[in-house]
Amino acid sequence: MAPNQFSAETAQMLAKKLNMPLEHIMHTPPHIIMAKIAELEKKEQTTTDENPTEE
C-alpha cells in the first residue's frame, strides 16, 4: 500500500489532533482517518453541548 498523499503540514496537524504518530497517519487508510476525525468531532461536539461557555 502506498503512503497517503497528505502534505507535510496536513500530516503533522492530523497526527497532533488524532494523537497518533506521524508514521501511522501516513500509512493508515484514508477512510479510517476520516472515521477517526468524525469520531473526534462528535466527541468534541458532545463536550461542547454539555459545557457551553458563557458569553
HUGIMO-V382965 format. One record per residue. N is the residue number from 0. RES is the residue in one letter. PHI is phi in degrees with one decimal (* if undefined). NEAR is the number of other C-alpha atoms within 12 Angstrom. D_LAST is the distance of its C-alpha to the last C-alpha in Angstrom with 2 decimals. Layout:
n->N res->RES phi->PHI near->NEAR d_last->D_LAST
n->N res->RES phi->PHI near->NEAR d_last->D_LAST
This chain:
n->0 res->M phi->* near->9 d_last->48.63
n->1 res->A phi->-77.4 near->10 d_last->47.41
n->2 res->P phi->-63.1 near->16 d_last->44.19
n->3 res->N phi->-63.3 near->21 d_last->41.06
n->4 res->Q phi->-98.5 near->16 d_last->40.77
n->5 res->F phi->-82.8 near->22 d_last->37.34
n->6 res->S phi->-72.5 near->14 d_last->36.90
n->7 res->A phi->-60.5 near->15 d_last->36.68
n->8 res->E phi->-65.4 near->12 d_last->33.04
n->9 res->T phi->-65.9 near->17 d_last->32.10
n->10 res->A phi->-61.5 near->27 d_last->34.13
n->11 res->Q phi->-65.4 near->20 d_last->32.52
n->12 res->M phi->-63.4 near->19 d_last->28.97
n->13 res->L phi->-64.3 near->27 d_last->30.04
n->14 res->A phi->-60.3 near->24 d_last->31.79
n->15 res->K phi->-68.6 near->16 d_last->28.78
n->16 res->K phi->-66.7 near->21 d_last->26.34
n->17 res->L phi->-90.3 near->24 d_last->28.94
n->18 res->N phi->55.9 near->18 d_last->30.25
n->19 res->M phi->-126.4 near->20 d_last->33.76
n->20 res->P phi->-62.5 near->17 d_last->36.51
n->21 res->L phi->-55.8 near->24 d_last->37.02
n->22 res->E phi->-62.8 near->17 d_last->40.52
n->23 res->H phi->-69.5 near->21 d_last->39.26
n->24 res->I phi->-59.1 near->32 d_last->36.84
n->25 res->M phi->-69.3 near->26 d_last->39.79
n->26 res->H phi->-114.3 near->21 d_last->42.08
n->27 res->T phi->-83.3 near->25 d_last->39.90
n->28 res->P phi->-56.6 near->18 d_last->40.50
n->29 res->P phi->-55.5 near->21 d_last->37.77
n->30 res->H phi->-66.4 near->13 d_last->37.25
n->31 res->I phi->-74.0 near->17 d_last->36.46
n->32 res->I phi->-61.7 near->25 d_last->33.94
n->33 res->M phi->-62.9 near->16 d_last->32.23
n->34 res->A phi->-65.4 near->15 d_last->32.25
n->35 res->K phi->-66.2 near->22 d_last->30.70
n->36 res->I phi->-64.7 near->23 d_last->27.89
n->37 res->A phi->-62.5 near->16 d_last->27.28
n->38 res->E phi->-63.4 near->16 d_last->27.35
n->39 res->L phi->-64.5 near->18 d_last->24.86
n->40 res->E phi->-64.6 near->16 d_last->22.41
n->41 res->K phi->-63.4 near->14 d_last->22.92
n->42 res->K phi->-64.7 near->14 d_last->22.30
n->43 res->E phi->-64.9 near->16 d_last->19.05
n->44 res->Q phi->-65.2 near->14 d_last->17.91
n->45 res->T phi->-63.3 near->13 d_last->19.00
n->46 res->T phi->-63.9 near->13 d_last->17.14
n->47 res->T phi->-64.9 near->13 d_last->13.83
n->48 res->D phi->-65.8 near->11 d_last->14.67
n->49 res->E phi->-76.1 near->10 d_last->15.57
n->50 res->N phi->-126.8 near->10 d_last->12.62
n->51 res->P phi->-67.4 near->11 d_last->9.37
n->52 res->T phi->-84.0 near->8 d_last->6.48
n->53 res->E phi->-86.9 near->5 d_last->3.80
n->54 res->E phi->-110.9 near->3 d_last->0.00
